[in-house]
Amino acid sequence: MLNFQSRLGKIRLIAIMSIFMLFAEGNVSEITGQTLYNSPSNKIGAAGDEFTFIRVQYDTAATSGWGRGTWSVDYPDADFNLLRGVTRLTNIHINAEPAVLRLEDDRIFEYPFLYMLEMGRDGGPQFKEKEIHNLREYLLRGGFLLIDDFWGTYQWNVFQEAFSVVFPDRPMIQLDKTHQIFHIFYDIDGPQMIPGIWNMYGGGEEDIDIAINRAILDDSGRVMVLINWNSDMGDGWEHTYSPEYPTRFANMAYQLGINYLIYAMTH
C-alpha cells in the first residue's frame, strides 16, 4: 500500500497549484457530451497525479428493489458528469474514469475523496469490522468522505445510528453558511436543497423542508466527513442533460460538488 499521507501531500500540492489557474465560465449545463455506462468498475490502476472520483459500495441491513443496492443510485452517469464538469469548470487534472471500491479494499488509501449516498434507506449501511477500521484510518490520515442524498428525520436517524460506529466519540456538528467550504471557490450561501428528478420544485422530500450540512471534524477542525442532508447533488449531476430538470439546480449541484472537492484536495 502506498504511503497515504505522502500521496495526499503530492495530490494536494498539485491541487493548490491548479487553484491559481481555476476559472469558471458560462452555465454548468453547457457541459457537452454524454456517455451512458452500465456496469460498476473497480478496475482501477495505481493512483497517479489525477483526481479520481471513488464511489463506495456498501451493504445495507435490508434488501429492497434498488437493483445493485442503494450505493448505486445515480450511478454511473452522475459520476461521469461530475468529472466532465470539473474538467469544464476548472483546471484540476482528472482521471476521466471514476471507480467503485468497497471500504475493506486498501486501495481507498490512494485516493483523497470518497462519495457515498442514500445511507438512510434499507436499514442503513452495515459495516464490517475491516470497513470501520479502514474508514476511520482513512479519515484520520487526511481523507475526505462526502455523503449525499438522504431525506427527513427517519432517514437521518437510520443513518446516524449506522454511521456512529465509525466515530462514536465525535459529534456531527452543523455547518453554517459562513464555513469556508461554501466559499473556497464558488461563493455559496450555505447548504442548498437540490431536488431529485421527481421533485423538481425544490421542496423537501420528507418532513424537513431545509437543506442541512453536518460534518465530523478531526482534531485540527478539518472536515473529514461532509453530510449533505435533505439535498440530492447526485441527481443534479445525473440529469444535467434532462430537458425537464431545471438548469439552476444542476448548476448549483456542480458548484457545491466542486467546492467540496477543492476543500478536500487542499485540507
Secondary structure, 3 states (H helix, E strand, C coil): CCCHHHHHHHHHHHHHHHHCCCCCCCCHHHCCCCCCCCCCCCCCCCCCCCECCEEEECCECCCCCCCCCHHHCCCCHHHHHHHHHHHHHCCCCECCCCEEEECCCHHHHHCCEEEEECCCCCCCECCCHHHHHHHHHHHHCCCEEEEECCCHHHHHHHHHHHHCCCCCCCCCEECCCCCHHHCCCCCCCCCCCCCCCCCCCCCCCCCCCCCEEEEEECCCCCEEEEEEECCCHHHHHHCCCCCCCCHHHHHHHHHHHHHHHHHHHHC
